[in-house]
Amino acid sequence: MVNTLLFVVSGMSLLLWLMQEKFARPQIQVQLDRCINEGQSLSADELLVKTVPGWSEWFYRATFIMWLAWGASIFLVKDGDFALVLVWLTLFSGVVYALDHFCFAHKRNNYVDSPSVAAFLGRYVAEQKELLLSNYGRELILAEYAKSFFPVLFVVVLLRSFIVEPFQIPSASMVPTLKVGDYILVNKFSYGLRLPVLGTKIMAVGEPQRGDVMVFFPPHDPRYFIKRVIGLPGDEIVYSNKSLTINGESMPQEFVAQIHESGQAVKLYNEQFGDSSHTIHNTMAIDRGGFTMVVPQGHYFMMGDNRDNSSDSRFWGPVPEQNIVGKAFAKWMYWPSITQLPSFSRAGVIE
């Protein structure tokens, strides 16, 4: 609903803005020329009332109310796709900015710079002249905001889509590596450059490696997930007695400690994947059973480090290559709830 409302609001805003520029602006100029030709002596406020049509002011109010309603929907509905919203707002502001710059700005400037208009407006003191120029010779509010926001949004889209993107950890499936409330950074080019929203790879850079912590879209859910890469395309994965065997080779586990969490006994192990290792979290009272799978080509088998409390490829299958978002490489802040102060004690590289 949030995305649909954004499309409707932006489309209506564009239509109202074009109507103001195409119909209200010429009407304003005709009325101002009449005042100039008749030699009328009016205050700035009186001149605006006489020249600016009332329906144009209502268009301003309607546009503001529509964007306010869309902003409220973000907090009330909470079903929007942030990447889509960001890209759409960038395109929308860019279109408005370009249309205003190439289609309307030159005519406005020529009009207010004409000798008769310039001489007439020159009679007013600086503050009043500024007010009149903002109505007669400058971009409307929508174009003004587009001009201000487009460069910022464009840079954010580039950074977020092709370089690095921040995420917050929403669940405990990657404990102890990542906790609920960890804020992490995801490298968006480690596995190739992809178009925002579409996810289409446009440049190959690298491929996921076994042991990487990866952000992706699972095959059954439109939300971001974060898990560890366990199986590469073609790998045979066997999970038995809470231990992994990959292509006939057992992944060594070294016992670290036994702890209690939420009244349950938990064992921590360091699991070795070649030259890299990570800590896994096994709850002794829970047994999810075993499985055997050969990972299809173009897919990756994902598991959470919290092995007994993770919804992962054991339940919804391997992840297609086109669903990859990027490689998680760093924790930069820990903020578990709004009632607590953020902490940087967990900042560091993700192993």
C-alpha positions as CSV (number, residue, x, y, z in Angstrom):
1,M,0.0,0.0,0.0
2,V,2.8,2.4,0.8
3,N,4.4,1.9,-2.6
4,T,1.1,2.2,-4.4
5,L,0.2,5.4,-2.6
6,L,3.6,6.8,-3.4
7,F,3.0,6.2,-7.2
8,V,-0.4,7.8,-6.9
9,V,0.8,10.8,-4.9
10,S,3.8,11.5,-7.1
11,G,1.7,11.2,-10.3
12,M,-1.0,13.6,-8.9
13,S,1.7,16.0,-7.7
14,L,3.3,16.0,-11.1
15,L,0.0,16.7,-12.8
16,L,-0.9,19.5,-10.5
17,W,2.5,21.1,-10.9
18,L,2.3,20.9,-14.7
19,M,-1.2,22.5,-14.6
20,Q,0.2,25.4,-12.4
21,E,3.1,26.0,-14.8
22,K,1.0,25.6,-18.0
23,F,-2.1,27.4,-16.9
24,A,-1.6,29.3,-13.7
25,R,1.7,30.9,-14.7
26,P,0.4,32.4,-17.9
27,Q,-2.7,33.7,-16.1
28,I,-0.5,35.3,-13.4
29,Q,1.6,37.0,-16.1
30,V,-1.5,38.3,-17.9
31,Q,-2.9,39.8,-14.7
32,L,0.5,41.3,-13.8
33,D,0.9,42.9,-17.3
34,R,-2.6,44.4,-16.9
35,C,-1.6,46.0,-13.6
36,I,1.6,47.3,-15.2
37,N,-0.2,48.8,-18.2
38,E,-2.8,50.4,-16.0
39,G,-0.1,51.9,-13.8
40,Q,-1.8,50.5,-10.7
41,S,-0.1,51.2,-7.3
42,L,-0.6,48.2,-5.1
43,S,1.2,46.8,-2.1
44,A,3.0,43.5,-2.6
45,D,0.2,41.6,-0.8
46,E,-2.5,43.3,-2.8
47,L,-0.7,42.6,-6.0
48,L,-0.4,38.9,-5.2
49,V,-4.1,38.7,-4.4
50,K,-5.0,40.4,-7.7
51,T,-2.7,38.3,-9.9
52,V,-2.4,34.8,-8.4
53,P,-5.5,32.7,-9.0
54,G,-7.0,31.1,-5.9
55,W,-7.2,27.6,-7.5
56,S,-3.4,27.6,-7.7
57,E,-3.1,28.0,-4.0
58,W,-5.5,25.1,-3.5
59,F,-3.2,23.0,-5.6
60,Y,-0.4,23.8,-3.2
61,R,-2.5,22.6,-0.3
62,A,-3.7,19.5,-2.1
63,T,-0.1,18.5,-2.9
64,F,1.0,19.1,0.7
65,I,-1.9,17.0,2.1
66,M,-1.2,14.1,-0.3
67,W,2.5,13.9,0.7
68,L,1.6,14.2,4.3
69,A,-0.8,11.3,3.9
70,W,1.9,9.2,2.2
71,G,4.3,10.0,5.1
72,A,1.7,8.9,7.6
73,S,1.2,5.6,5.7
74,I,4.9,4.7,6.2
75,F,4.4,4.6,10.0
76,L,0.9,3.2,10.0
77,V,1.1,0.5,7.3
78,K,4.8,-0.3,7.3
79,D,4.7,-2.4,4.1
80,G,6.8,-0.3,1.8
81,D,9.9,-1.4,-0.1
82,F,12.6,1.2,1.0
83,A,14.8,0.5,-2.0
84,L,11.9,1.0,-4.4
85,V,10.8,4.2,-2.6
86,L,14.3,5.6,-2.7
87,V,14.8,4.9,-6.4
88,W,11.3,6.2,-7.3
89,L,11.8,9.5,-5.3
90,T,15.1,10.0,-7.1
91,L,13.5,9.5,-10.5
92,F,10.6,11.6,-9.6
93,S,12.7,14.5,-8.3
94,G,15.0,14.2,-11.3
95,V,12.1,14.4,-13.8
96,V,10.6,17.4,-12.1
97,Y,14.0,19.1,-11.9
98,A,14.8,18.4,-15.6
99,L,11.3,19.5,-16.8
100,D,11.5,22.8,-14.8
101,H,15.1,23.5,-15.9
102,F,14.6,22.8,-19.6
103,C,11.0,23.7,-20.2
104,F,9.9,26.4,-17.8
105,A,12.9,28.2,-16.2
106,H,14.0,30.1,-19.3
107,K,10.5,31.5,-20.0
108,R,10.1,32.6,-16.4
109,N,13.5,34.3,-16.3
110,N,12.9,36.1,-19.6
111,Y,9.6,37.4,-18.3
112,V,10.8,38.9,-15.0
113,D,13.9,40.3,-16.7
114,S,11.8,42.1,-19.4
115,P,12.2,45.9,-19.0
116,S,8.6,46.6,-18.1
117,V,8.3,43.9,-15.4
118,A,11.8,44.6,-14.0
119,A,11.0,48.3,-13.7
120,F,7.6,47.7,-12.1
121,L,9.0,45.3,-9.5
122,G,11.9,47.6,-8.9
123,R,9.5,50.1,-7.2
124,Y,9.2,47.7,-4.2
125,V,11.5,47.5,-1.3
126,A,13.9,44.5,-1.2
127,E,11.8,42.3,1.0
128,Q,8.6,42.9,-1.0
129,K,10.5,42.5,-4.3
130,E,11.8,39.1,-3.1
131,L,8.3,38.0,-2.2
132,L,7.0,39.0,-5.7
133,L,9.9,37.4,-7.5
134,S,9.3,34.1,-5.7
135,N,5.8,34.1,-7.1
136,Y,6.4,35.5,-10.6
137,G,9.9,34.4,-11.6
138,R,11.0,31.4,-9.6
139,E,10.3,27.7,-9.6
140,L,7.2,26.4,-7.8
141,I,7.5,24.7,-4.5
142,L,7.6,21.1,-6.0
143,A,10.3,22.0,-8.4
144,E,12.2,23.9,-5.6
145,Y,12.2,20.8,-3.4
146,A,13.1,18.5,-6.4
147,K,16.1,20.8,-7.1
148,S,17.2,20.5,-3.5
149,F,16.7,16.8,-2.9
150,F,17.6,15.3,-6.3
151,P,21.4,15.5,-5.9
152,V,21.3,14.1,-2.4
153,L,18.9,11.3,-3.3
154,F,21.0,10.4,-6.4
155,V,24.2,10.1,-4.3
156,V,22.4,8.0,-1.7
157,V,21.0,5.7,-4.4
158,L,24.5,5.2,-5.9
159,L,26.1,4.5,-2.5
160,R,23.3,2.2,-1.3
161,S,22.9,0.3,-4.6
162,F,26.5,-0.2,-5.6
163,I,28.9,0.4,-2.7
164,V,27.6,-0.2,0.8
165,E,24.2,-0.5,2.5
166,P,23.3,-0.5,6.2
167,F,21.1,-3.2,7.8
168,Q,19.7,-3.9,11.3
169,I,19.6,-7.5,12.5
170,P,16.0,-8.3,13.3
171,S,16.2,-11.9,14.7
172,A,18.5,-14.2,16.7
173,S,19.1,-16.7,13.9
174,M,22.8,-15.6,13.6
175,V,23.6,-15.6,17.4
176,P,26.4,-15.5,18.6
177,T,27.9,-13.9,15.5
178,L,25.2,-11.3,15.2
179,K,22.7,-10.3,17.8
180,V,19.3,-8.7,17.6
181,G,20.0,-4.9,17.5
182,D,23.3,-5.1,15.7
183,Y,23.7,-2.6,12.9
184,I,25.8,-3.9,10.1
185,L,27.3,-2.8,6.8
186,V,26.9,-4.8,3.6
187,N,29.3,-4.7,0.7
188,K,27.1,-4.4,-2.5
189,F,29.9,-5.1,-5.0
190,S,31.6,-8.2,-3.5
191,Y,29.4,-10.5,-5.6
192,G,28.9,-8.2,-8.6
193,L,27.2,-4.9,-9.3
194,R,23.4,-5.2,-9.5
195,L,20.6,-2.8,-10.6
196,P,18.7,-1.4,-7.6
197,V,15.2,-2.9,-7.1
198,L,15.5,-5.3,-10.0
199,G,18.6,-7.1,-8.7
200,T,19.9,-7.8,-12.2
201,K,23.7,-8.3,-12.2
202,I,25.3,-5.9,-14.6
203,M,29.0,-6.6,-13.8
204,A,30.6,-9.7,-12.4
205,V,33.1,-9.0,-9.6
206,G,33.3,-12.0,-7.3
207,E,31.3,-15.0,-6.1
208,P,30.1,-16.0,-2.6
209,Q,32.6,-18.2,-0.7
210,R,31.8,-20.9,1.9
211,G,31.7,-19.2,5.3
212,D,30.6,-15.7,4.0
213,V,27.8,-14.0,5.9
214,M,25.4,-12.9,3.2
215,V,22.3,-10.8,2.9
216,F,19.7,-12.1,0.4
217,F,16.1,-12.5,-0.4
218,P,14.9,-16.1,0.4
219,P,12.8,-17.8,-2.2
220,H,9.6,-17.6,-0.1
221,D,9.8,-14.1,1.4
222,P,10.2,-10.6,0.0
223,R,12.1,-9.4,3.1
224,Y,15.9,-9.4,3.5
225,F,17.5,-12.4,5.3
226,I,21.0,-12.8,6.6
227,K,22.7,-16.2,7.0
228,R,26.0,-17.9,6.4
229,V,26.9,-19.5,3.1
230,I,27.3,-23.2,3.8
231,G,27.0,-24.8,0.4
232,L,28.1,-23.6,-3.1
233,P,26.6,-24.7,-6.4
234,G,27.2,-28.4,-6.8
235,D,28.1,-29.1,-3.2
236,E,26.7,-32.2,-1.4
237,I,25.6,-31.1,2.1
238,V,25.0,-33.6,4.9
239,Y,23.8,-32.4,8.3
240,S,23.7,-35.1,11.0
241,N,24.0,-34.9,14.8
242,K,24.4,-31.1,14.5
243,S,27.5,-31.5,12.4
244,L,28.2,-30.6,8.8
245,T,29.8,-32.8,6.1
246,I,30.4,-31.0,2.7
247,N,31.5,-33.1,-0.3
248,G,32.4,-36.0,2.0
249,E,34.6,-33.8,4.3
250,S,33.6,-33.2,7.9
251,M,33.7,-29.6,9.1
252,P,35.6,-29.7,12.4
253,Q,33.9,-28.3,15.5
254,E,35.9,-27.3,18.6
255,F,33.9,-27.0,21.9
256,V,34.2,-23.5,23.4
257,A,31.7,-23.3,26.3
258,Q,28.4,-24.3,27.7
259,I,26.1,-21.5,28.8
260,H,22.4,-21.0,29.7
261,E,20.1,-18.8,27.8
262,S,16.4,-18.3,28.5
263,G,16.5,-21.3,30.8
264,Q,18.1,-23.6,28.2
265,A,21.5,-25.2,28.0
266,V,23.5,-24.0,25.0
267,K,26.8,-25.3,23.7
268,L,29.1,-23.0,21.7
269,Y,31.5,-24.5,19.1
270,N,34.1,-23.0,16.7
271,E,33.3,-24.5,13.3
272,Q,36.2,-24.6,10.8
273,F,35.6,-23.9,7.1
274,G,39.1,-24.3,5.5
275,D,41.1,-21.3,6.7
276,S,38.2,-19.5,8.3
277,S,36.2,-20.3,11.4
278,H,33.1,-19.0,13.1
279,T,31.2,-19.7,16.3
280,I,27.9,-21.7,16.2
281,H,25.2,-21.9,18.8
282,N,23.6,-25.3,19.5
283,T,20.6,-25.6,21.9
284,M,20.9,-29.0,23.6
285,A,17.2,-29.5,24.1
286,I,16.3,-28.9,20.4
287,D,17.0,-31.3,17.6
288,R,16.0,-30.2,14.1
289,G,17.0,-33.5,12.5
290,G,19.3,-34.1,9.6
291,F,19.2,-33.8,5.9
292,T,21.2,-34.4,2.7
293,M,21.1,-32.2,-0.4
294,V,23.1,-31.4,-3.5
295,V,23.0,-27.7,-4.1
296,P,21.7,-26.9,-7.6
297,Q,23.7,-24.9,-10.0
298,G,23.2,-21.1,-9.6
299,H,22.0,-21.6,-6.0
300,Y,23.6,-21.3,-2.5
301,F,22.7,-23.2,0.7
302,M,22.3,-20.9,3.7
303,M,22.2,-21.6,7.4
304,G,22.1,-19.5,10.6
305,D,24.9,-19.8,13.2
306,N,22.1,-20.3,15.8
307,R,21.6,-23.7,14.3
308,D,18.6,-24.8,16.3
309,N,16.7,-21.5,16.1
310,S,17.1,-20.5,12.4
311,S,14.7,-20.5,9.5
312,D,17.1,-21.2,6.6
313,S,17.7,-23.4,3.5
314,R,16.9,-26.5,5.6
315,F,13.3,-25.4,5.5
316,W,12.8,-23.3,2.4
317,G,15.5,-24.5,0.1
318,P,18.7,-23.0,-1.5
319,V,18.9,-19.3,-2.5
320,P,19.0,-18.4,-6.3
321,E,22.0,-16.3,-7.3
322,Q,19.7,-13.5,-8.5
323,N,18.4,-13.1,-4.9
324,I,21.8,-12.1,-3.5
325,V,22.1,-8.6,-2.0
326,G,25.6,-8.5,-0.7
327,K,28.3,-9.6,1.8
328,A,28.0,-8.5,5.4
329,F,31.4,-7.3,6.5
330,A,31.2,-5.1,9.6
331,K,29.2,-4.4,12.7
332,W,29.2,-0.7,13.5
333,M,26.6,-0.2,16.2
334,Y,24.5,-2.1,18.7
335,W,21.1,-0.7,19.6
336,P,18.6,-3.4,20.8
337,S,15.7,-1.2,21.7
338,I,14.6,2.5,21.8
339,T,14.7,2.4,25.6
340,Q,18.4,1.8,25.6
341,L,21.4,3.9,24.5
342,P,23.2,2.8,21.4
343,S,26.6,1.1,22.0
344,F,29.7,0.7,19.8
345,S,31.2,-2.0,22.0
346,R,30.4,-4.7,19.4
347,A,31.8,-2.8,16.4
348,G,34.2,-4.8,14.3
349,V,34.7,-7.1,11.4
350,I,32.1,-9.9,10.9
351,E,33.9,-13.3,10.9
